[in-house]
Every structure is written in C-alpha cells, then in structure tokens.
Amino acid sequence: MLLHIVFAGTVQGVGFRYFVKNKADQFGVKGFVRNLPDGTVEVMAEGDEDVLREFMSAIENGPPLAEVTELRYEFIDKDGGFSDFEIQY
C-alpha cells in the first residue's frame, strides 16, 4: 500500500524532511520525502495500511517549527518498490 501526502504551510526550512525521515525509520516504512518548488513537502510512503495510518498521524503536524495549514493525502493500492526511506533533493 502507498500513502501519498502533500503538506502546505510553513513546511520548508524547518527540518520537516529530517523529521519525516526519522519517523519513517521508526515505523519501518519505505519511500521518500522531498521539497516541491511551490513550497510544499511531498511524502510517498509504502507499507502496511495500518502502519501507514499511524505514520501519518505521527507526522501530520510536523516538527515544532512547522505550521501545517493543509494536508492532502491519498492511499494507493499498489506496491511502490522502494527499498528504504530517503530524503530527496
């Protein structure tokens, strides 16, 4: 199962990607996190649906300096083929 999330608000320049990577490692999910040119942060995570829901709950507010004003997400019923979780630049 894949979980695609896009975070908007004060989400770049506040350690958001490192925060998400740390949580992904804790939950054992695979995929990536990256900044997008429009100022949002995109997360693509792969794992068991229940684990992905817990992961999303853990990251939905971001790190302390972040201010998430919008969160869009979707679950996609397919395999992403990721081998680990990485920060993309």
C-alpha positions as CSV (number, residue, x, y, z in Angstrom):
1,M,0.0,0.0,0.0
2,L,1.2,3.5,-0.8
3,L,0.4,6.7,1.0
4,H,0.9,10.0,-0.8
5,I,0.8,13.2,1.3
6,V,1.4,16.8,0.4
7,F,1.9,19.3,3.3
8,A,1.4,23.0,2.9
9,G,2.2,25.9,5.2
10,T,5.5,26.6,6.9
11,V,7.0,23.3,6.0
12,Q,10.3,24.1,4.2
13,G,13.4,25.3,6.1
14,V,12.1,23.9,9.5
15,G,13.6,20.4,9.5
16,F,10.4,18.8,8.1
17,R,12.2,16.3,5.8
18,Y,14.5,15.1,8.5
19,F,11.6,14.8,11.0
20,V,9.6,12.7,8.4
21,K,12.7,10.5,7.7
22,N,13.2,9.8,11.4
23,K,9.5,8.8,11.9
24,A,9.6,6.7,8.7
25,D,12.6,4.8,10.1
26,Q,10.8,4.3,13.5
27,F,7.7,2.9,11.7
28,G,9.7,0.9,9.2
29,V,8.1,2.5,6.1
30,K,9.8,2.9,2.8
31,G,9.6,5.7,0.3
32,F,10.8,9.3,0.1
33,V,10.2,12.9,1.3
34,R,11.1,16.0,-0.8
35,N,10.5,19.7,-1.0
36,L,8.5,20.8,-4.0
37,P,9.1,24.1,-5.9
38,D,5.7,25.5,-4.8
39,G,6.8,25.5,-1.1
40,T,5.1,22.3,-0.1
41,V,6.6,19.0,1.1
42,E,5.7,15.7,-0.6
43,V,5.8,12.3,1.1
44,M,5.4,9.0,-0.6
45,A,5.4,6.1,1.9
46,E,5.0,2.4,1.4
47,G,3.9,-0.2,3.9
48,D,1.0,-1.9,5.6
49,E,-2.1,0.3,5.7
50,D,-2.4,0.3,9.5
51,V,1.2,1.2,9.9
52,L,0.8,4.0,7.3
53,R,-2.1,5.4,9.1
54,E,-0.1,5.5,12.4
55,F,2.8,7.0,10.5
56,M,0.6,9.8,9.0
57,S,-0.8,10.5,12.5
58,A,2.8,10.9,13.8
59,I,3.9,13.3,11.1
60,E,0.7,15.3,10.4
61,N,1.7,18.3,12.5
62,G,5.4,18.2,11.5
63,P,8.3,19.2,13.7
64,P,8.0,22.0,16.3
65,L,8.9,24.9,14.0
66,A,6.5,23.8,11.2
67,E,3.0,25.1,10.8
68,V,0.9,22.8,8.6
69,T,-2.0,24.7,7.2
70,E,-3.1,22.0,4.7
71,L,-2.6,18.3,4.3
72,R,-3.8,16.4,1.3
73,Y,-3.4,12.6,1.2
74,E,-4.5,9.5,-0.7
75,F,-3.9,5.8,-0.2
76,I,-3.0,3.9,-3.4
77,D,-3.4,0.2,-3.5
78,K,-0.2,-0.8,-5.2
79,D,3.5,-1.6,-4.5
80,G,6.0,1.3,-4.8
81,G,9.1,-0.9,-5.0
82,F,11.0,1.2,-2.5
83,S,14.0,-0.4,-0.7
84,D,14.3,2.2,2.0
85,F,13.1,5.7,3.0
86,E,15.2,8.6,1.7
87,I,15.3,12.4,1.6
88,Q,15.3,13.5,-2.0
89,Y,16.9,16.8,-3.0
